[in-house]
Amino acid sequence: MQYIPNILFIIALVAGIGYFTLNIRKVIRNIKLGQKVDASDHTSERWANVFRIALGQSKMTVRPISGFLHIIVYIGFIIINIEVLEIIIDGIFGTHRIFSSLGSFYGFLIGSFEILALLVLVSVIVFWIRRNIIKIRRFWKSEMKGWPKSDGNIILYFEMVLMILFLVMNATDVPFQEMNNGNVVSKYVASMFSGTPEGTLHIIERAAWWLHILGILAFLNYLYFSKHLHIMLAFPNVYFGKVVPKGKFKNLESVTNEVKMMMDPNIDPFAAPAEGATEAPSKFGASDVMDLSRIQLLNAYTCTECGRCTDECPANNTGKKLSPRKIMMDTRDRLEEVGKNIDKNGEFKDDGKQLLDDYITREELWACTTCNACVEACPVSIDPLSIIMEMRQYLVMEQSSAPAELNVAMTNIENNGAPWPYNQMDRLNWKDEK
């Protein structure tokens, strides 16, 4: 009977980690549906970005208040979770605070954890107030309805409960309080339980202990369904982020190959395909998630829906339909839909849908000014503009579909070598005008 708690703990631990692993493998599979990208260049610069942007949170602090609070939560969760190692060892082997033999160093660690837990709790409450009472504008945009709105609050409640359980667990642990080593915050919480029988305190401590570790496992598995998957994906996403100048657009390899073929005098453009050739002509641009690169799909899963990109977008700020955040959310939603299709059928079966039109409208795409404000604003190097541009390329080059003004400009470029409706021979006529 004495081993039943240990067995139950091991079952919960294996089930929690196993389900998380299963879902992460789905994420990896879905990302691999995208086109391969060679990101072996600028290795030192990529690692520098990881340490500066992902680890150092440099782009978060552009907005000092939210940036500072986020750093507290970020550091708090990383450091406090070191304590989970002790819980796992205690849960498996039936020990109690196995690292307490470290003496004063253990007290320093637990004391640091408790201070951070309190700071995280305060920060999360401030975040909740900003989101639900102050109602900061970027959290109440049209795309932040239903699940995206609820998800933000659920995460905050998770964090509040986990921090409270950690402090209550320490406060009601009688041997730990009697050690008076590291209980810098919990000793004040313990005073709330003064007069409570020791047996009752033990029950509360055990309940808080179990709820804390089960809550962590639940939180771990909730990440897959939540925008907070960025907790893990931000680091690889920043590594694979854009390292060339933001204004530099990618040359489509399919277009380059087409031009090379046209310029090659040894190729007959009217010749029939070689016998046995099965390779289909390359597609220009992107109309669905499978046409996007793996980095762009990683971007979609990494997006935390903070809305800084949309907040900075001049098109959105002037009432246009475009929201860079929605572009990323739609890409992720479509990718998840494709993934469920594969789960159901073993392979992707055409469902009559695509990212273009069914998720992202043409009005949104053409509202973009390509100013790169969204790319600059993102704290984790997400690039919504690259998706917008590839979908525009598909519209123009595959469907000959573009706004009338753009069609006129392109026709003029083709005929006159410039976007204006003037013959090349007439360009200097202005100098003769009196």
ZIQUIZI-V710547 format. One record per residue. N is the residue number from 1. RES is the residue in one small letter. D_FIRST is the distance of its C-alpha to the first C-alpha in Angstrom with 1 decimal. Layout:
BEGIN
{{N:RES:D_FIRST} {N:RES:D_FIRST}}
END
This chain:
BEGIN
{{1:m:0.0} {2:q:3.8} {3:y:5.4} {4:i:5.4} {5:p:8.3} {6:n:9.9} {7:i:10.1} {8:l:11.5} {9:f:13.8} {10:i:15.1} {11:i:15.8} {12:a:17.6} {13:l:19.5} {14:v:20.6} {15:a:21.7} {16:g:23.5} {17:i:25.3} {18:g:26.0} {19:y:27.6} {20:f:29.6} {21:t:30.8} {22:l:31.9} {23:n:34.0} {24:i:35.5} {25:r:36.7} {26:k:38.4} {27:v:40.1} {28:i:41.3} {29:r:42.6} {30:n:44.4} {31:i:46.0} {32:k:47.2} {33:l:49.1} {34:g:51.6} {35:q:54.5} {36:k:54.0} {37:v:55.4} {38:d:56.5} {39:a:55.1} {40:s:55.7} {41:d:58.5} {42:h:58.5} {43:t:55.3} {44:s:55.8} {45:e:56.6} {46:r:53.5} {47:w:51.3} {48:a:53.2} {49:n:52.6} {50:v:48.8} {51:f:48.8} {52:r:51.4} {53:i:50.4} {54:a:46.7} {55:l:45.4} {56:g:48.1} {57:q:48.3} {58:s:52.1} {59:k:53.0} {60:m:50.7} {61:t:52.6} {62:v:55.8} {63:r:54.7} {64:p:53.8} {65:i:51.7} {66:s:49.4} {67:g:49.4} {68:f:48.3} {69:l:45.5} {70:h:44.3} {71:i:44.3} {72:i:42.1} {73:v:39.6} {74:y:39.9} {75:i:39.5} {76:g:36.8} {77:f:34.6} {78:i:35.2} {79:i:34.5} {80:i:31.6} {81:n:29.7} {82:i:29.8} {83:e:27.1} {84:v:24.9} {85:l:24.7} {86:e:22.8} {87:i:20.4} {88:i:19.7} {89:i:19.2} {90:d:16.9} {91:g:14.9} {92:i:14.7} {93:f:14.1} {94:g:12.3} {95:t:15.6} {96:h:17.7} {97:r:21.3} {98:i:21.7} {99:f:25.4} {100:s:26.1} {101:s:27.4} {102:l:30.4} {103:g:31.8} {104:s:34.7} {105:f:34.5} {106:y:31.0} {107:g:32.6} {108:f:35.4} {109:l:33.2} {110:i:31.0} {111:g:34.2} {112:s:35.9} {113:f:33.0} {114:e:33.2} {115:i:37.0} {116:l:36.9} {117:a:34.3} {118:l:36.7} {119:l:39.7} {120:v:38.0} {121:l:37.2} {122:v:40.8} {123:s:42.2} {124:v:40.2} {125:i:41.5} {126:v:45.0} {127:f:44.5} {128:w:43.4} {129:i:46.5} {130:r:48.8} {131:r:47.5} {132:n:47.4} {133:i:49.8} {134:i:52.4} {135:k:52.1} {136:i:53.3} {137:r:55.6} {138:r:53.9} {139:f:50.7} {140:w:52.6} {141:k:54.7} {142:s:55.0} {143:e:52.4} {144:m:49.8} {145:k:49.1} {146:g:46.1} {147:w:43.2} {148:p:44.7} {149:k:45.1} {150:s:41.6} {151:d:40.0} {152:g:41.6} {153:n:40.1} {154:i:36.6} {155:i:36.4} {156:l:37.6} {157:y:35.0} {158:f:32.2} {159:e:33.5} {160:m:33.9} {161:v:30.4} {162:l:28.8} {163:m:31.0} {164:i:30.3} {165:l:26.5} {166:f:26.9} {167:l:29.0} {168:v:26.9} {169:m:23.8} {170:n:25.8} {171:a:27.5} {172:t:24.4} {173:d:22.8} {174:v:23.9} {175:p:23.6} {176:f:25.5} {177:q:28.2} {178:e:28.6} {179:m:29.3} {180:n:32.2} {181:n:32.3} {182:g:32.7} {183:n:32.1} {184:v:35.6} {185:v:35.0} {186:s:31.6} {187:k:33.0} {188:y:35.3} {189:v:32.7} {190:a:30.7} {191:s:33.7} {192:m:33.1} {193:f:29.9} {194:s:31.7} {195:g:30.9} {196:t:27.5} {197:p:24.9} {198:e:22.7} {199:g:19.5} {200:t:21.1} {201:l:22.0} {202:h:18.5} {203:i:17.6} {204:i:20.7} {205:e:20.1} {206:r:16.7} {207:a:18.4} {208:a:21.3} {209:w:19.4} {210:w:17.7} {211:l:21.1} {212:h:23.0} {213:i:21.4} {214:l:21.2} {215:g:24.8} {216:i:25.9} {217:l:24.7} {218:a:26.4} {219:f:29.4} {220:l:29.5} {221:n:29.7} {222:y:32.1} {223:l:34.5} {224:y:35.6} {225:f:36.8} {226:s:38.3} {227:k:41.3} {228:h:39.1} {229:l:38.7} {230:h:41.4} {231:i:38.8} {232:m:38.5} {233:l:41.8} {234:a:44.1} {235:f:44.3} {236:p:45.4} {237:n:47.5} {238:v:49.4} {239:y:49.8} {240:f:51.4} {241:g:53.4} {242:k:57.2} {243:v:58.9} {244:v:62.4} {245:p:64.6} {246:k:63.2} {247:g:66.6} {248:k:66.7} {249:f:66.0} {250:k:64.8} {251:n:67.5} {252:l:66.4} {253:e:66.4} {254:s:67.5} {255:v:70.5} {256:t:71.4} {257:n:71.3} {258:e:73.4} {259:v:76.0} {260:k:76.1} {261:m:76.8} {262:m:79.6} {263:m:81.2} {264:d:81.1} {265:p:84.5} {266:n:83.2} {267:i:80.9} {268:d:82.3} {269:p:80.6} {270:f:81.8} {271:a:80.5} {272:a:78.0} {273:p:74.5} {274:a:74.4} {275:e:73.6} {276:g:69.9} {277:a:69.0} {278:t:65.8} {279:e:65.1} {280:a:65.6} {281:p:67.6} {282:s:65.4} {283:k:64.6} {284:f:66.0} {285:g:63.6} {286:a:60.4} {287:s:59.8} {288:d:56.1} {289:v:53.1} {290:m:53.5} {291:d:56.9} {292:l:55.4} {293:s:54.3} {294:r:50.7} {295:i:51.2} {296:q:52.3} {297:l:49.2} {298:l:47.1} {299:n:49.1} {300:a:48.1} {301:y:44.4} {302:t:44.8} {303:c:46.8} {304:t:45.0} {305:e:47.6} {306:c:48.7} {307:g:52.2} {308:r:54.1} {309:c:55.9} {310:t:57.0} {311:d:57.9} {312:e:60.3} {313:c:61.7} {314:p:65.4} {315:a:65.5} {316:n:62.6} {317:n:64.1} {318:t:67.4} {319:g:65.9} {320:k:65.5} {321:k:62.7} {322:l:61.2} {323:s:57.9} {324:p:56.6} {325:r:53.0} {326:k:53.4} {327:i:54.7} {328:m:51.4} {329:m:49.3} {330:d:51.3} {331:t:51.0} {332:r:47.2} {333:d:47.1} {334:r:49.4} {335:l:47.4} {336:e:44.2} {337:e:46.1} {338:v:47.3} {339:g:43.8} {340:k:42.5} {341:n:45.6} {342:i:44.6} {343:d:41.0} {344:k:42.4} {345:n:45.2} {346:g:44.2} {347:e:47.3} {348:f:49.3} {349:k:51.4} {350:d:54.3} {351:d:53.4} {352:g:56.8} {353:k:55.7} {354:q:56.1} {355:l:55.6} {356:l:59.3} {357:d:60.4} {358:d:57.1} {359:y:55.4} {360:i:57.9} {361:t:61.4} {362:r:64.7} {363:e:65.6} {364:e:62.7} {365:l:63.6} {366:w:67.3} {367:a:66.6} {368:c:65.3} {369:t:67.9} {370:t:66.1} {371:c:66.3} {372:n:62.9} {373:a:61.8} {374:c:58.5} {375:v:57.8} {376:e:58.8} {377:a:56.6} {378:c:53.3} {379:p:50.9} {380:v:49.3} {381:s:52.5} {382:i:52.3} {383:d:55.6} {384:p:56.3} {385:l:60.0} {386:s:59.5} {387:i:58.1} {388:i:60.9} {389:m:63.5} {390:e:62.3} {391:m:62.2} {392:r:65.7} {393:q:66.8} {394:y:65.6} {395:l:67.6} {396:v:70.8} {397:m:70.8} {398:e:69.2} {399:q:70.3} {400:s:73.3} {401:s:71.8} {402:a:72.5} {403:p:74.0} {404:a:77.8} {405:e:78.5} {406:l:76.6} {407:n:78.3} {408:v:81.7} {409:a:80.8} {410:m:79.6} {411:t:82.8} {412:n:84.9} {413:i:83.2} {414:e:83.8} {415:n:87.5} {416:n:88.5} {417:g:86.1} {418:a:85.0} {419:p:83.2} {420:w:86.5} {421:p:89.0} {422:y:91.8} {423:n:93.5} {424:q:93.2} {425:m:97.0} {426:d:97.0} {427:r:94.4} {428:l:97.1} {429:n:99.3} {430:w:98.1} {431:k:100.2} {432:d:103.4} {433:e:102.7} {434:k:105.0}}
END
